[in-house]
Amino acid sequence: MTKATPFTLAFDCWSLGVEAWSVIGLRIPRLMAGNPAAAIEAHRMVAEKIEAVAILQWKMMTGELGRTGHEALTHSVAHYRKAVAKNRRRLGGRRAARG
């Protein structure tokens, strides 16, 4: 892993935002259907968010995120990018997210 600079970290945060919005775009039509599959998707979405934050908190408490704020932010962004990429693949995004 290359050393993250403030610029690369800012770009990674921006990329995470773009990737998250692409997942939202894939998820909205499913939720708008209002059928049982939409309810399942809504429940899955909430469960995935709770799981992602719980794992991140565990990593913070065990020191897996690093010793400095910079390391913690870098690892946190990487953690969420993996979760977003997993959702993007599951929801049928055309491009696989890097992560």
Biopython code that builds the backbone (N, CA, C, O; Angstrom):
import numpy as np
from Bio.PDB.StructureBuilder import StructureBuilder

atoms = [
    (1, "MET", "N", (0.845, -1.175, 0.000)),
    (1, "MET", "CA", (0.000, 0.000, 0.000)),
    (1, "MET", "C", (0.888, 1.236, 0.000)),
    (1, "MET", "O", (1.794, 1.364, 0.824)),
    (2, "THR", "N", (0.622, 2.136, -0.927)),
    (2, "THR", "CA", (1.422, 3.349, -0.994)),
    (2, "THR", "C", (0.993, 4.316, 0.104)),
    (2, "THR", "O", (-0.133, 4.264, 0.601)),
    (3, "LYS", "N", (1.918, 5.196, 0.467)),
    (3, "LYS", "CA", (1.618, 6.162, 1.526)),
    (3, "LYS", "C", (0.589, 7.159, 1.011)),
    (3, "LYS", "O", (0.752, 7.758, -0.052)),
    (4, "ALA", "N", (-0.460, 7.320, 1.784)),
    (4, "ALA", "CA", (-1.509, 8.261, 1.402)),
    (4, "ALA", "C", (-1.088, 9.680, 1.755)),
    (4, "ALA", "O", (-0.615, 9.948, 2.859)),
    (5, "THR", "N", (-1.264, 10.563, 0.819)),
    (5, "THR", "CA", (-1.023, 11.986, 1.053)),
    (5, "THR", "C", (-2.378, 12.650, 1.298)),
    (5, "THR", "O", (-3.414, 12.040, 1.034)),
    (6, "PRO", "N", (-2.391, 13.875, 1.791)),
    (6, "PRO", "CA", (-3.683, 14.553, 1.951)),
    (6, "PRO", "C", (-4.467, 14.623, 0.634)),
    (6, "PRO", "O", (-5.695, 14.532, 0.641)),
    (7, "PHE", "N", (-3.772, 14.781, -0.479)),
    (7, "PHE", "CA", (-4.459, 14.847, -1.774)),
    (7, "PHE", "C", (-5.075, 13.499, -2.133)),
    (7, "PHE", "O", (-6.236, 13.440, -2.537)),
    (8, "THR", "N", (-4.310, 12.414, -1.990)),
    (8, "THR", "CA", (-4.860, 11.102, -2.332)),
    (8, "THR", "C", (-5.995, 10.723, -1.381)),
    (8, "THR", "O", (-6.968, 10.091, -1.791)),
    (9, "LEU", "N", (-5.869, 11.104, -0.133)),
    (9, "LEU", "CA", (-6.930, 10.832, 0.830)),
    (9, "LEU", "C", (-8.198, 11.607, 0.469)),
    (9, "LEU", "O", (-9.299, 11.062, 0.541)),
    (10, "ALA", "N", (-8.050, 12.866, 0.084)),
    (10, "ALA", "CA", (-9.210, 13.662, -0.335)),
    (10, "ALA", "C", (-9.846, 13.058, -1.581)),
    (10, "ALA", "O", (-11.071, 13.003, -1.686)),
    (11, "PHE", "N", (-9.032, 12.609, -2.516)),
    (11, "PHE", "CA", (-9.557, 11.985, -3.728)),
    (11, "PHE", "C", (-10.281, 10.680, -3.394)),
    (11, "PHE", "O", (-11.332, 10.393, -3.966)),
    (12, "ASP", "N", (-9.727, 9.890, -2.474)),
    (12, "ASP", "CA", (-10.380, 8.646, -2.069)),
    (12, "ASP", "C", (-11.733, 8.923, -1.406)),
    (12, "ASP", "O", (-12.694, 8.188, -1.631)),
    (13, "CYS", "N", (-11.810, 9.967, -0.602)),
    (13, "CYS", "CA", (-13.086, 10.345, 0.019)),
    (13, "CYS", "C", (-14.089, 10.767, -1.046)),
    (13, "CYS", "O", (-15.258, 10.385, -0.992)),
    (14, "TRP", "N", (-13.636, 11.547, -2.001)),
    (14, "TRP", "CA", (-14.507, 11.971, -3.091)),
    (14, "TRP", "C", (-14.977, 10.757, -3.894)),
    (14, "TRP", "O", (-16.156, 10.651, -4.233)),
    (15, "SER", "N", (-14.054, 9.844, -4.198)),
    (15, "SER", "CA", (-14.408, 8.631, -4.942)),
    (15, "SER", "C", (-15.433, 7.795, -4.181)),
    (15, "SER", "O", (-16.366, 7.256, -4.776)),
    (16, "LEU", "N", (-15.259, 7.692, -2.880)),
    (16, "LEU", "CA", (-16.232, 6.964, -2.060)),
    (16, "LEU", "C", (-17.611, 7.592, -2.193)),
    (16, "LEU", "O", (-18.607, 6.878, -2.305)),
    (17, "GLY", "N", (-17.681, 8.900, -2.182)),
    (17, "GLY", "CA", (-18.958, 9.578, -2.351)),
    (17, "GLY", "C", (-19.603, 9.288, -3.693)),
    (17, "GLY", "O", (-20.804, 9.031, -3.765)),
    (18, "VAL", "N", (-18.814, 9.326, -4.754)),
    (18, "VAL", "CA", (-19.327, 9.037, -6.101)),
    (18, "VAL", "C", (-19.807, 7.587, -6.175)),
    (18, "VAL", "O", (-20.875, 7.310, -6.722)),
    (19, "GLU", "N", (-19.020, 6.673, -5.628)),
    (19, "GLU", "CA", (-19.399, 5.261, -5.655)),
    (19, "GLU", "C", (-20.671, 5.018, -4.848)),
    (19, "GLU", "O", (-21.529, 4.238, -5.259)),
    (20, "ALA", "N", (-20.792, 5.684, -3.703)),
    (20, "ALA", "CA", (-21.996, 5.532, -2.881)),
    (20, "ALA", "C", (-23.222, 6.062, -3.629)),
    (20, "ALA", "O", (-24.291, 5.453, -3.574)),
    (21, "TRP", "N", (-23.074, 7.181, -4.320)),
    (21, "TRP", "CA", (-24.203, 7.705, -5.083)),
    (21, "TRP", "C", (-24.589, 6.778, -6.217)),
    (21, "TRP", "O", (-25.767, 6.690, -6.563)),
    (22, "SER", "N", (-23.629, 6.089, -6.802)),
    (22, "SER", "CA", (-23.975, 5.144, -7.866)),
    (22, "SER", "C", (-24.785, 3.980, -7.298)),
    (22, "SER", "O", (-25.692, 3.475, -7.959)),
    (23, "VAL", "N", (-24.462, 3.554, -6.076)),
    (23, "VAL", "CA", (-25.238, 2.491, -5.423)),
    (23, "VAL", "C", (-26.644, 2.997, -5.108)),
    (23, "VAL", "O", (-27.618, 2.265, -5.278)),
    (24, "ILE", "N", (-26.754, 4.233, -4.653)),
    (24, "ILE", "CA", (-28.069, 4.807, -4.392)),
    (24, "ILE", "C", (-28.904, 4.812, -5.676)),
    (24, "ILE", "O", (-30.093, 4.495, -5.656)),
    (25, "GLY", "N", (-28.268, 5.173, -6.782)),
    (25, "GLY", "CA", (-28.958, 5.171, -8.066)),
    (25, "GLY", "C", (-29.427, 3.788, -8.484)),
    (25, "GLY", "O", (-30.471, 3.657, -9.123)),
    (26, "LEU", "N", (-28.673, 2.757, -8.134)),
    (26, "LEU", "CA", (-29.084, 1.390, -8.433)),
    (26, "LEU", "C", (-30.180, 0.913, -7.477)),
    (26, "LEU", "O", (-31.013, 0.083, -7.843)),
    (27, "ARG", "N", (-30.174, 1.432, -6.277)),
    (27, "ARG", "CA", (-31.101, 0.957, -5.249)),
    (27, "ARG", "C", (-32.472, 1.633, -5.334)),
    (27, "ARG", "O", (-33.480, 0.995, -5.028)),
    (28, "ILE", "N", (-32.538, 2.885, -5.733)),
    (28, "ILE", "CA", (-33.802, 3.627, -5.730)),
    (28, "ILE", "C", (-34.891, 2.948, -6.562)),
    (28, "ILE", "O", (-36.013, 2.817, -6.074)),
    (29, "PRO", "N", (-34.620, 2.514, -7.780)),
    (29, "PRO", "CA", (-35.701, 1.856, -8.531)),
    (29, "PRO", "C", (-36.244, 0.614, -7.822)),
    (29, "PRO", "O", (-37.443, 0.340, -7.884)),
    (30, "ARG", "N", (-35.386, -0.125, -7.162)),
    (30, "ARG", "CA", (-35.846, -1.306, -6.432)),
    (30, "ARG", "C", (-36.761, -0.896, -5.290)),
    (30, "ARG", "O", (-37.796, -1.523, -5.062)),
    (31, "LEU", "N", (-36.383, 0.157, -4.570)),
    (31, "LEU", "CA", (-37.186, 0.602, -3.437)),
    (31, "LEU", "C", (-38.508, 1.227, -3.891)),
    (31, "LEU", "O", (-39.528, 1.092, -3.216)),
    (32, "MET", "N", (-38.483, 1.902, -5.027)),
    (32, "MET", "CA", (-39.687, 2.561, -5.535)),
    (32, "MET", "C", (-40.744, 1.563, -6.008)),
    (32, "MET", "O", (-41.915, 1.919, -6.140)),
    (33, "ALA", "N", (-40.344, 0.332, -6.259)),
    (33, "ALA", "CA", (-41.301, -0.668, -6.721)),
    (33, "ALA", "C", (-42.387, -0.914, -5.676)),
    (33, "ALA", "O", (-43.527, -1.219, -6.026)),
    (34, "GLY", "N", (-42.040, -0.782, -4.403)),
    (34, "GLY", "CA", (-43.026, -0.929, -3.350)),
    (34, "GLY", "C", (-43.556, -2.342, -3.165)),
    (34, "GLY", "O", (-44.598, -2.534, -2.538)),
    (35, "ASN", "N", (-42.872, -3.310, -3.689)),
    (35, "ASN", "CA", (-43.304, -4.701, -3.574)),
    (35, "ASN", "C", (-42.542, -5.395, -2.442)),
    (35, "ASN", "O", (-41.711, -4.760, -1.794)),
    (36, "PRO", "N", (-42.801, -6.670, -2.189)),
    (36, "PRO", "CA", (-42.078, -7.365, -1.125)),
    (36, "PRO", "C", (-40.554, -7.348, -1.315)),
    (36, "PRO", "O", (-39.807, -7.300, -0.337)),
    (37, "ALA", "N", (-40.102, -7.386, -2.553)),
    (37, "ALA", "CA", (-38.661, -7.322, -2.807)),
    (37, "ALA", "C", (-38.089, -5.974, -2.354)),
    (37, "ALA", "O", (-36.945, -5.904, -1.904)),
    (38, "ALA", "N", (-38.878, -4.917, -2.473)),
    (38, "ALA", "CA", (-38.435, -3.589, -2.015)),
    (38, "ALA", "C", (-38.273, -3.573, -0.500)),
    (38, "ALA", "O", (-37.328, -2.982, 0.024)),
    (39, "ALA", "N", (-39.186, -4.215, 0.191)),
    (39, "ALA", "CA", (-39.083, -4.285, 1.652)),
    (39, "ALA", "C", (-37.845, -5.074, 2.059)),
    (39, "ALA", "O", (-37.143, -4.695, 2.997)),
    (40, "ILE", "N", (-37.582, -6.153, 1.365)),
    (40, "ILE", "CA", (-36.384, -6.956, 1.645)),
    (40, "ILE", "C", (-35.129, -6.124, 1.407)),
    (40, "ILE", "O", (-34.191, -6.164, 2.203)),
    (41, "GLU", "N", (-35.115, -5.373, 0.315)),
    (41, "GLU", "CA", (-33.962, -4.517, -0.001)),
    (41, "GLU", "C", (-33.773, -3.442, 1.064)),
    (41, "GLU", "O", (-32.642, -3.152, 1.456)),
    (42, "ALA", "N", (-34.862, -2.852, 1.533)),
    (42, "ALA", "CA", (-34.770, -1.816, 2.565)),
    (42, "ALA", "C", (-34.198, -2.405, 3.862)),
    (42, "ALA", "O", (-33.340, -1.795, 4.500)),
    (43, "HIS", "N", (-34.670, -3.567, 4.235)),
    (43, "HIS", "CA", (-34.147, -4.213, 5.441)),
    (43, "HIS", "C", (-32.678, -4.572, 5.273)),
    (43, "HIS", "O", (-31.879, -4.380, 6.190)),
    (44, "ARG", "N", (-32.322, -5.087, 4.111)),
    (44, "ARG", "CA", (-30.933, -5.449, 3.835)),
    (44, "ARG", "C", (-30.038, -4.218, 3.888)),
    (44, "ARG", "O", (-28.931, -4.268, 4.425)),
    (45, "MET", "N", (-30.523, -3.113, 3.330)),
    (45, "MET", "CA", (-29.744, -1.875, 3.308)),
    (45, "MET", "C", (-29.432, -1.415, 4.736)),
    (45, "MET", "O", (-28.292, -1.067, 5.043)),
    (46, "VAL", "N", (-30.436, -1.416, 5.594)),
    (46, "VAL", "CA", (-30.225, -0.989, 6.977)),
    (46, "VAL", "C", (-29.277, -1.947, 7.697)),
    (46, "VAL", "O", (-28.375, -1.510, 8.413)),
    (47, "ALA", "N", (-29.482, -3.251, 7.508)),
    (47, "ALA", "CA", (-28.620, -4.240, 8.161)),
    (47, "ALA", "C", (-27.169, -4.094, 7.711)),
    (47, "ALA", "O", (-26.252, -4.210, 8.525)),
    (48, "GLU", "N", (-26.954, -3.839, 6.411)),
    (48, "GLU", "CA", (-25.591, -3.670, 5.895)),
    (48, "GLU", "C", (-24.920, -2.440, 6.493)),
    (48, "GLU", "O", (-23.728, -2.466, 6.798)),
    (49, "LYS", "N", (-25.675, -1.373, 6.659)),
    (49, "LYS", "CA", (-25.103, -0.146, 7.233)),
    (49, "LYS", "C", (-24.735, -0.355, 8.701)),
    (49, "LYS", "O", (-23.681, 0.094, 9.152)),
    (50, "ILE", "N", (-25.605, -1.038, 9.442)),
    (50, "ILE", "CA", (-25.315, -1.318, 10.849)),
    (50, "ILE", "C", (-24.095, -2.219, 10.965)),
    (50, "ILE", "O", (-23.236, -2.001, 11.820)),
    (51, "GLU", "N", (-24.018, -3.229, 10.108)),
    (51, "GLU", "CA", (-22.869, -4.135, 10.131)),
    (51, "GLU", "C", (-21.574, -3.390, 9.805)),
    (51, "GLU", "O", (-20.556, -3.590, 10.467)),
    (52, "ALA", "N", (-21.616, -2.534, 8.787)),
    (52, "ALA", "CA", (-20.406, -1.807, 8.379)),
    (52, "ALA", "C", (-19.890, -0.912, 9.497)),
    (52, "ALA", "O", (-18.686, -0.867, 9.747)),
    (53, "VAL", "N", (-20.784, -0.202, 10.169)),
    (53, "VAL", "CA", (-20.330, 0.688, 11.246)),
    (53, "VAL", "C", (-19.883, -0.111, 12.457)),
    (53, "VAL", "O", (-18.942, 0.290, 13.142)),
    (54, "ALA", "N", (-20.538, -1.236, 12.739)),
    (54, "ALA", "CA", (-20.130, -2.059, 13.888)),
    (54, "ALA", "C", (-18.734, -2.641, 13.669)),
    (54, "ALA", "O", (-17.915, -2.661, 14.588)),
    (55, "ILE", "N", (-18.468, -3.109, 12.463)),
    (55, "ILE", "CA", (-17.139, -3.653, 12.158)),
    (55, "ILE", "C", (-16.089, -2.551, 12.249)),
    (55, "ILE", "O", (-14.999, -2.766, 12.779)),
    (56, "LEU", "N", (-16.420, -1.368, 11.729)),
    (56, "LEU", "CA", (-15.470, -0.255, 11.797)),
    (56, "LEU", "C", (-15.191, 0.133, 13.249)),
    (56, "LEU", "O", (-14.045, 0.408, 13.604)),
    (57, "GLN", "N", (-16.210, 0.158, 14.080)),
    (57, "GLN", "CA", (-15.993, 0.470, 15.496)),
    (57, "GLN", "C", (-15.119, -0.583, 16.152)),
    (57, "GLN", "O", (-14.249, -0.253, 16.958)),
    (58, "TRP", "N", (-15.341, -1.845, 15.814)),
    (58, "TRP", "CA", (-14.508, -2.909, 16.365)),
    (58, "TRP", "C", (-13.052, -2.727, 15.940)),
    (58, "TRP", "O", (-12.136, -2.881, 16.748)),
    (59, "LYS", "N", (-12.852, -2.402, 14.674)),
    (59, "LYS", "CA", (-11.491, -2.170, 14.186)),
    (59, "LYS", "C", (-10.839, -1.008, 14.929)),
    (59, "LYS", "O", (-9.647, -1.052, 15.233)),
    (60, "MET", "N", (-11.620, 0.031, 15.222)),
    (60, "MET", "CA", (-11.073, 1.173, 15.954)),
    (60, "MET", "C", (-10.676, 0.753, 17.368)),
    (60, "MET", "O", (-9.595, 1.104, 17.843)),
    (61, "MET", "N", (-11.554, -0.001, 18.043)),
    (61, "MET", "CA", (-11.273, -0.399, 19.425)),
    (61, "MET", "C", (-10.096, -1.353, 19.526)),
    (61, "MET", "O", (-9.398, -1.361, 20.540)),
    (62, "THR", "N", (-9.862, -2.156, 18.501)),
    (62, "THR", "CA", (-8.761, -3.114, 18.545)),
    (62, "THR", "C", (-7.470, -2.567, 17.942)),
    (62, "THR", "O", (-6.452, -3.260, 17.927)),
    (63, "GLY", "N", (-7.502, -1.331, 17.447)),
    (63, "GLY", "CA", (-6.300, -0.712, 16.906)),
    (63, "GLY", "C", (-6.004, -1.052, 15.459)),
    (63, "GLY", "O", (-4.939, -0.704, 14.949)),
    (64, "GLU", "N", (-6.926, -1.726, 14.790)),
    (64, "GLU", "CA", (-6.692, -2.103, 13.393)),
    (64, "GLU", "C", (-6.700, -0.924, 12.433)),
    (64, "GLU", "O", (-6.236, -1.046, 11.300)),
    (65, "LEU", "N", (-7.216, 0.209, 12.870)),
    (65, "LEU", "CA", (-7.272, 1.370, 11.979)),
    (65, "LEU", "C", (-5.985, 2.174, 11.980)),
    (65, "LEU", "O", (-5.833, 3.095, 11.178)),
    (66, "GLY", "N", (-5.067, 1.845, 12.859)),
    (66, "GLY", "CA", (-3.794, 2.540, 12.897)),
    (66, "GLY", "C", (-3.646, 3.381, 14.147)),
    (66, "GLY", "O", (-4.533, 3.422, 15.000)),
    (67, "ARG", "N", (-2.509, 4.048, 14.239)),
    (67, "ARG", "CA", (-2.172, 4.819, 15.445)),
    (67, "ARG", "C", (-2.396, 6.314, 15.284)),
    (67, "ARG", "O", (-2.443, 7.041, 16.277)),
    (68, "THR", "N", (-2.532, 6.775, 14.068)),
    (68, "THR", "CA", (-2.705, 8.214, 13.847)),
    (68, "THR", "C", (-4.072, 8.478, 13.223)),
    (68, "THR", "O", (-4.717, 7.571, 12.699)),
    (69, "GLY", "N", (-4.490, 9.713, 13.289)),
    (69, "GLY", "CA", (-5.747, 10.086, 12.656)),
    (69, "GLY", "C", (-5.724, 9.853, 11.157)),
    (69, "GLY", "O", (-6.714, 9.423, 10.566)),
    (70, "HIS", "N", (-4.581, 10.142, 10.550)),
    (70, "HIS", "CA", (-4.432, 9.950, 9.105)),
    (70, "HIS", "C", (-4.609, 8.475, 8.740)),
    (70, "HIS", "O", (-5.315, 8.148, 7.786)),
    (71, "GLU", "N", (-3.967, 7.588, 9.503)),
    (71, "GLU", "CA", (-4.106, 6.152, 9.247)),
    (71, "GLU", "C", (-5.551, 5.703, 9.459)),
    (71, "GLU", "O", (-6.086, 4.922, 8.672)),
    (72, "ALA", "N", (-6.173, 6.198, 10.521)),
    (72, "ALA", "CA", (-7.553, 5.815, 10.818)),
    (72, "ALA", "C", (-8.489, 6.241, 9.696)),
    (72, "ALA", "O", (-9.372, 5.479, 9.302)),
    (73, "LEU", "N", (-8.304, 7.445, 9.182)),
    (73, "LEU", "CA", (-9.154, 7.910, 8.091)),
    (73, "LEU", "C", (-8.909, 7.098, 6.822)),
    (73, "LEU", "O", (-9.857, 6.726, 6.131)),
    (74, "THR", "N", (-7.661, 6.827, 6.517)),
    (74, "THR", "CA", (-7.330, 6.040, 5.336)),
    (74, "THR", "C", (-7.969, 4.654, 5.406)),
    (74, "THR", "O", (-8.576, 4.195, 4.438)),
    (75, "HIS", "N", (-7.832, 3.995, 6.547)),
    (75, "HIS", "CA", (-8.401, 2.654, 6.695)),
    (75, "HIS", "C", (-9.928, 2.690, 6.737)),
    (75, "HIS", "O", (-10.580, 1.763, 6.256)),
    (76, "SER", "N", (-10.496, 3.736, 7.298)),
    (76, "SER", "CA", (-11.953, 3.865, 7.345)),
    (76, "SER", "C", (-12.537, 4.017, 5.946)),
    (76, "SER", "O", (-13.537, 3.381, 5.612)),
    (77, "VAL", "N", (-11.913, 4.856, 5.136)),
    (77, "VAL", "CA", (-12.381, 5.045, 3.764)),
    (77, "VAL", "C", (-12.262, 3.731, 3.000)),
    (77, "VAL", "O", (-13.174, 3.366, 2.260)),
    (78, "ALA", "N", (-11.155, 3.019, 3.169)),
    (78, "ALA", "CA", (-10.984, 1.731, 2.489)),
    (78, "ALA", "C", (-12.059, 0.734, 2.937)),
    (78, "ALA", "O", (-12.585, -0.025, 2.122)),
    (79, "HIS", "N", (-12.376, 0.739, 4.220)),
    (79, "HIS", "CA", (-13.407, -0.151, 4.753)),
    (79, "HIS", "C", (-14.751, 0.114, 4.085)),
    (79, "HIS", "O", (-15.415, -0.817, 3.630)),
    (80, "TYR", "N", (-15.146, 1.365, 4.026)),
    (80, "TYR", "CA", (-16.438, 1.705, 3.430)),
    (80, "TYR", "C", (-16.441, 1.502, 1.914)),
    (80, "TYR", "O", (-17.473, 1.147, 1.344)),
    (81, "ARG", "N", (-15.319, 1.717, 1.266)),
    (81, "ARG", "CA", (-15.271, 1.483, -0.187)),
    (81, "ARG", "C", (-15.485, 0.016, -0.507)),
    (81, "ARG", "O", (-16.113, -0.312, -1.514)),
    (82, "LYS", "N", (-14.970, -0.878, 0.340)),
    (82, "LYS", "CA", (-15.212, -2.315, 0.133)),
    (82, "LYS", "C", (-16.696, -2.638, 0.276)),
    (82, "LYS", "O", (-17.247, -3.409, -0.510)),
    (83, "ALA", "N", (-17.332, -2.052, 1.271)),
    (83, "ALA", "CA", (-18.761, -2.299, 1.481)),
    (83, "ALA", "C", (-19.582, -1.767, 0.308)),
    (83, "ALA", "O", (-20.521, -2.422, -0.146)),
    (84, "VAL", "N", (-19.229, -0.581, -0.178)),
    (84, "VAL", "CA", (-19.944, 0.015, -1.306)),
    (84, "VAL", "C", (-19.732, -0.828, -2.564)),
    (84, "VAL", "O", (-20.673, -1.049, -3.326)),
    (85, "ALA", "N", (-18.510, -1.296, -2.785)),
    (85, "ALA", "CA", (-18.220, -2.118, -3.963)),
    (85, "ALA", "C", (-19.018, -3.425, -3.926)),
    (85, "ALA", "O", (-19.516, -3.885, -4.953)),
    (86, "LYS", "N", (-19.133, -4.008, -2.748)),
    (86, "LYS", "CA", (-19.910, -5.245, -2.595)),
    (86, "LYS", "C", (-21.374, -4.993, -2.973)),
    (86, "LYS", "O", (-21.990, -5.805, -3.663)),
    (87, "ASN", "N", (-21.918, -3.876, -2.524)),
    (87, "ASN", "CA", (-23.297, -3.536, -2.871)),
    (87, "ASN", "C", (-23.457, -3.275, -4.356)),
    (87, "ASN", "O", (-24.446, -3.680, -4.967)),
    (88, "ARG", "N", (-22.490, -2.605, -4.924)),
    (88, "ARG", "CA", (-22.558, -2.285, -6.349)),
    (88, "ARG", "C", (-22.582, -3.548, -7.189)),
    (88, "ARG", "O", (-23.342, -3.650, -8.153)),
    (89, "ARG", "N", (-21.745, -4.512, -6.819)),
    (89, "ARG", "CA", (-21.748, -5.790, -7.543)),
    (89, "ARG", "C", (-23.080, -6.509, -7.356)),
    (89, "ARG", "O", (-23.641, -7.044, -8.313)),
    (90, "ARG", "N", (-23.578, -6.520, -6.138)),
    (90, "ARG", "CA", (-24.829, -7.221, -5.855)),
    (90, "ARG", "C", (-26.007, -6.591, -6.582)),
    (90, "ARG", "O", (-26.887, -7.302, -7.066)),
    (91, "LEU", "N", (-26.033, -5.282, -6.664)),
    (91, "LEU", "CA", (-27.156, -4.585, -7.282)),
    (91, "LEU", "C", (-27.045, -4.529, -8.802)),
    (91, "LEU", "O", (-27.949, -4.023, -9.467)),
    (92, "GLY", "N", (-25.963, -5.036, -9.352)),
    (92, "GLY", "CA", (-25.854, -5.152, -10.798)),
    (92, "GLY", "C", (-25.225, -3.976, -11.494)),
    (92, "GLY", "O", (-25.557, -3.681, -12.642)),
    (93, "GLY", "N", (-24.319, -3.297, -10.816)),
    (93, "GLY", "CA", (-23.627, -2.191, -11.469)),
    (93, "GLY", "C", (-22.785, -2.706, -12.623)),
    (93, "GLY", "O", (-22.226, -3.801, -12.559)),
    (94, "ARG", "N", (-22.701, -1.912, -13.673)),
    (94, "ARG", "CA", (-21.962, -2.347, -14.852)),
    (94, "ARG", "C", (-20.467, -2.414, -14.613)),
    (94, "ARG", "O", (-19.798, -3.330, -15.091)),
    (95, "ARG", "N", (-19.942, -1.452, -13.879)),
    (95, "ARG", "CA", (-18.500, -1.442, -13.607)),
    (95, "ARG", "C", (-18.265, -1.953, -12.208)),
    (95, "ARG", "O", (-18.978, -1.577, -11.277)),
    (96, "ALA", "N", (-17.283, -2.798, -12.050)),
    (96, "ALA", "CA", (-16.927, -3.253, -10.705)),
    (96, "ALA", "C", (-16.169, -2.133, -10.011)),
    (96, "ALA", "O", (-15.259, -1.537, -10.586)),
    (97, "ALA", "N", (-16.548, -1.854, -8.783)),
    (97, "ALA", "CA", (-15.854, -0.809, -8.019)),
    (97, "ALA", "C", (-14.512, -1.301, -7.576)),
    (97, "ALA", "O", (-14.346, -2.474, -7.241)),
    (98, "ARG", "N", (-13.551, -0.406, -7.572)),
    (98, "ARG", "CA", (-12.247, -0.818, -7.039)),
    (98, "ARG", "C", (-12.351, -0.748, -5.536)),
    (98, "ARG", "O", (-13.119, 0.051, -5.001)),
    (99, "GLY", "N", (-11.615, -1.545, -4.873)),
    (99, "GLY", "CA", (-11.715, -1.524, -3.431)),
    (99, "GLY", "C", (-10.846, -2.500, -2.846)),
    (99, "GLY", "O", (-10.796, -2.628, -1.623)),
]
sb = StructureBuilder()
sb.init_structure("model")
sb.init_model(0)
sb.init_chain("A")
sb.init_seg("    ")
for serial, (resi, resn, name, xyz) in enumerate(atoms, 1):
    if name == "N":
        sb.init_residue(resn, " ", resi, " ")
    sb.init_atom(name, np.array(xyz, "f"), 0.0, 1.0, " ", f" {name:<3s}", serial, name[0])
structure = sb.get_structure()
